[in-house]
Amino acid sequence: MYAFQPARRQVKADKKIHFTSDRLYHDVSISHDGDILIGNVHITHDGMILDCDSAVVYENSNSFLAYGKVHMTQGDSVSLKGDSLYYDGTQEFAQIFDNVEMRHGTMTLYTDVLNYDRKDDRGYYDNGGRLVDGTTQLTSIIGDYFSKTKTALFRHSVLLINDKKDSLVTDTLHYDTRSKIAHATGPSNILSGRSRIYTEDGYYNTSEGKAILYQRPALFNQARKMVGDSIHFDKEKSLTTAYGNIVFTDTVNKNIMMGDYGWYDELNGTALCTENALGIDYSQGPDSLFIHADTLRLTTFNHKTDSVYRILDGYFHVRAFRNDMQMVCDSLSFISKDSCLHLYKDPIVWNEKRQLLGEVINVYMNDSTIDSIYIDQQALMIEQLPDTTIFNQVSGNLMRAFFKDGELSQFWVDGNGCVVDYPMEKDSTFLYSNYIEAAKLRAYITEKKLQRLVAFPSPQGTTYPLGLAPAEHTRLNGFAWFEDIRPVDKNDIFIWRGKSESNRLKALPRRRAPMQTLQRLKDKAITNIEEDAPTTSPEDVQPVVEDSEVSASVEQ
């Protein structure tokens, strides 16, 4: 057996080794200048107590070798056990061999060879060891434990496992047995359920299952990945919170969310980003849709089923860009189930030289192109004719525009339809304009030219020489050209530009059905009669209907 020989220190005269045993003898052939102790060996040295089956004490070097059921205690807290031990009293240094067990508080350390420096209250190994602290286990090739601070340092092939079925794999780990916090430095991975977290500087609370990670950590959860300057992970809540330059990627649904603050709820499949929030959807082919809003939220429905789908909500100050379509609105929802965008509160959609307005706009997409656009209430489509300041216009209560191969092919209008049309001559000039009114309109377009317009029932129309139409027949109600608001590229969506107060739509009140109106008035009349004349039977009372209410009901 080769004992570790540390550098010599100056020995204090009063720090001699003291011992007792059942037998003591001296054999030069066996121990040279050492005294051999047999049976119930008890050794003390400056607060250290050791018991064993046998020992060899070297008084000249103030050291000894101990064998068999070695048990060494340091004060009333540190306990070391092993099959054999070498102790240098001058250096106050011990080396324990085989089946080594070191206990301190709730911590137990196991290894084959342990060095213990009493001066520094430090136990360490370099040939593999295992530390058990309650329900937490740590293994490594090299390990140090400091009993004064109750902290440990592990290096090379470090593995931490706790009762939450989490594990941490790293090359360097600091562990505090009091706070139960592990600090990993260098490339590290935390494995928790279906999630893996990569970090190069992270703190993990083994008792609470919480982690705080720095230096661009990354969370991987099946096909999803979240990266940020720092990440907070809470296993109990299945919640990951990220700060600074966040990138959340979903490769299955093909979307990305970015921002400076966000979180991901693994249990519900919900994510949120804010502060410079950006959403990118690349599920519709090579032409990605870029969406910016004050806040973006991604919600999963039918989570963990084959019919799973997601909704991306953006609010407020929404601006979006795609090569074939640009949008501005107050709030937005994108549903992956039917590839539909819903735009709310003063929405504007641009397509080529075309601008669409209304109270609510729904955009349906098919693969990489627009399939149709549905506008609910105060619908207005404006198209600027090439190289002119002339605008074709269509308005109505409800409008649906259909596209083929990305080009407008037809549009339908229901309710209060109006058209302002400037037919182009063969020489690309304009000689007159048409103004048409009808309850319903159907228009069919080929090669970007109006081929057929159907207006019914009882349409009214007028043709004017160019420049002679009255103002109300050249600019439909609500006309405004918002080219200065339109996003010009994917970077321009971060600069908010909205409508002026004078151009904002005032939502029209939805009229009640006549029977609903009459029933409300009847209930009101009955209540008034009961309060004013309780002796009158309700059956004797006829509802009173104001003229304005009747008018509204008849119009509807």
Buried (B, 14 or more C-beta within 10 A) or exposed (E): EEBEEBEEEEBEEEEEBEBEBEEBEEEEEEBEEBBBBBEEBBBEBEEBBBBBBBBBBBBEBBBBBBBEEBBBBBEEEBBBBBBBBBBBBBBBBBBBBEEBBBBBEEBBBBBBBBBBBBEBBBBBBBEBBBBBBBEBBBBBBBBBBBBEEBBBBBBEEBBBBBEBEBBBBBBBBBBBBEEBBBBBBEEBBBBBEEBBBBBBBBBBBBBEBBBBBBEBBBBBBEEBBBBBBBBBBBBEBBBBBBBEBBBBBBEEBBBBBBBBBBBBBBEEBBBBBBEBBBBBBBBBEEBBBBBBBBBBBBBBBEBEEEEBBBBBBBBEBBBBBBEBBBBBBBBBBBBBEEBBBBBBBBBBBBBEBBBBBBBBBBBBBEEBBBBBBBBBBBBBBBBBBEEEEBBBBBBBBBBBBBBEEBBBBBBBBBEBBBBBBBEBEEEEEBEBBBBBBBBBBBBEBEEEEBEEBEBEEEBEEEEBEEEEBEEEBBBBEBBBEBEEBBBEEBEBBBEBEBBEEEBEBEEEEEEBEBEEBBEEBBEEBBEEBEEEEEEEEEEEBEEEBEEEBEEBBEEE
